[in-house]
Amino acid sequence: MTRQPDLLYSDTEDDLRAAVRSLLTDRADTRTVLDRVEEPSPYLPGLWEALASGIGAAGLLVPEKLGGQGASHREAAVVLEELGRAVTPAPYLTGSVMATETLLALAADGGPAADLLAALASGERVAVLALPFSTAPRKPIEPGHRVPAVADALAADVLLVPRPDGLYAVDAADAVVTPRSSLDLTRPLAVVDTRDAEGVRLAGPEAGPAAVRRGLLAGAGLLASEQLGIAEWCLEETVRHTKERYQFNRPIGSFQALKHRMAHLWLDLVGARAAARAAADALATGAPDAELTVAVAQAYCSGVAVRAAEECVQLHGGIGMTWEHPAHLALKRAKADQLALGSAGHHQDVIAALADLPAPA
Amino acid sequence: MTDAAELKARTRALLAEHPPAETDRPDFLRARFDAGLAWVHYPAGLGGLDAPRALQAVVDAELAAAGAPDNDPRRIGIGLGMAAPTLLAYGSDEVRSRFLKPLWTGEEVWCQLFSEPGAGSDLAALGTRAVRDEATGDWIVDGQKVWTSSAHTARWAILIARTDPDLPKHRGITYFVCDMTDPGVEVRPLRQITGEAEFNEVFLTGVRIPDAHRLGEAGDGWRVAQTTLMNERVSIGGARIPREGGMIGKAAGVWRDRPELRTHALHRRLLDLWVDAEVARLTGERLRQQLVAGQPGPEGSAMKLGFARLNQAISGLEVELLADEGLLYGDWTMVRPDHVDFTGRDAGYRYLRSKGNSIEGGTTEVLLNIVAERVLGLPPEPRNDKDVPWKDLAR
């Protein structure tokens, strides 16, 4: 019998959601985010401290004895749903999930990995993996000094750098981090060059890549919750707009041609929620089918977020095409997320391998 | 309040008193009904114990473990899922105690006389007339119903008919229990694209129904019918299915067993559908968990819509995958099955039968309207049929 994951939200998760939503509404509404996306750094001053330390979101994955909140991927997923809804620039997926999960694999015996993990869990420091944001969990990791397209490197104090002899922690100040003009304005990419930085070795050539893969798997699984949040916001805004916008002496949302499109999006969202919850629960419980569940969530949710954002732009008509309306922030995030941590096609290949559905010889 | 432990004890007592191995099936089922273990959420005396619906699983598990016979719910789905909740909600004490027991044991099969050739999606436009015979108080019914499953095996029917053509369409309808053995009832098989006749046409000519078999007030039949239709959607998608349960398991099985049939194009489509089917399974599981937690959501409509689309796409893929065998069809013989199995028979049958999944029980198009208006709160289309007397509507 297939294992049955818990797919609902607990009361604690609902409370956490309310706290994050209230913070983002106060401090990072879409207008505020939009006003900042063309600054050298889109991150809102003070927001990270409030989210990471104030609410304690940075330490959700980390056990209390290692300096965290002792929660799980289920709670972190709820934070990501909210960050997706608000398209918030914050190094949460990259830092508090991917880098943190990587360090969790290495921190059991203390040492520099445990120290760094505690600093991440408290929100005092931010680390990200020095890998292209498109890196999929099953892809071989190719160490290199110069990494294009590292997400949230601009927000990082520390870079986790895979090298042939293991995984290193490199101070961001010792690396050359060059911002790139990114499709997703709210999760900027940078070229990271660590050639001249020595850093501290956290793990050897065996443990290092395994830890990184674990970080990437958690990232891919929880990215589905961010994608769910994006899609949810897009549908809500589209429904709101089409109820209020009148053409032909009727609200445009009363036309079947439009309502059916929104109803289809709602169906997609219902599925995305089940898939994203399943992935978060599988990671939280260390389920034996976690890798398959994550691949299913990614293969499904990345398309849903893109479709919702594209429909949001289209059903807003001309206003959806303007810079002033925040729909484009969601579209850019959704489209970039589709490539992040492995494309849907890549995740389907993983499913083909894990579910015994081999390609033609 | 009845709890799980008490239900377990009651079930064991039933099994001790009526050992399944030594008891006739109908006798066992009647005893189970009398013990209140038929549907525990029903009232005491009517097959239940006023217990929470979720606790039925406790009883079912005990009975299954003991090898007890069941009431073959596939054969009596209309009775269990649609007639029973309506009889319970609107029937008089006499009606409820007369009908519910043989309905549940399967001794009396029920069917549903709702749809008509001229009233499908627009069910409220129905034209079957019921006229009061002032001398006896009975109702005399004339008209035609269609897409009636089980009509050829049914003893009773739930029926809606027009009792006042001068009122707008939703207001002049009355709900009845109709005797299928009345000489004015003629049942003809309706052959469908699969070759079989799972459904029937039912012609009603001067059918006499006693007023005691009216459910709800005269003219209130549309509201009564909502109870029936709401329960139809609850009963779809209730069961827990394993990964690769349903259609996708069939297609995946062929894929694994027949490497010579694999192509790259079909591989991509199979993986797309495998993901969609797995997400649909998780959606159903989440809905089930919501129901158990007492937080029913509107996701039930999503299940029905997704199920239809998936069944069609997967069975279509399976026919293509089978290549030369996909050109064949098992058997076109006209048969009248007493239940339907969407995943039964061969791929060609599945492909054709699944075409009905987006039509029966609410077309996909109508259900999308319902999702848009009731779930998303989008405004309705302007309508010109709501305040017009039924007799003046275009048809």
Interface residues (C-beta under 8 A of the other chain):
Chain A: M1 T2 Q4 P5 D6 L7 L8 L235 V239 T242 K243 R250 P251 G253 S254 F255 Q256 K259 H260 M262 A263 H264 W266 L267 V270 G271 A272 R273 A274 A275 R277 A278 V296 A299 Y300 Q348 I351 A352 A355 D356 L357 P358 A359 P360 A361
Chain B: R240 P242 R243 A252 W255 R256 P259 R262 T263 H264 H267 R268 L270 L271 D272 W274 V275 D276 E278 V279 A280 L282 T283 E285 R286 Q289 Q290 A293 Q295 E299 A302 L305 G306 E365 L368 N369 V371 A372 E373 V375 L376 G377 L378 P379 P380 E381 P382
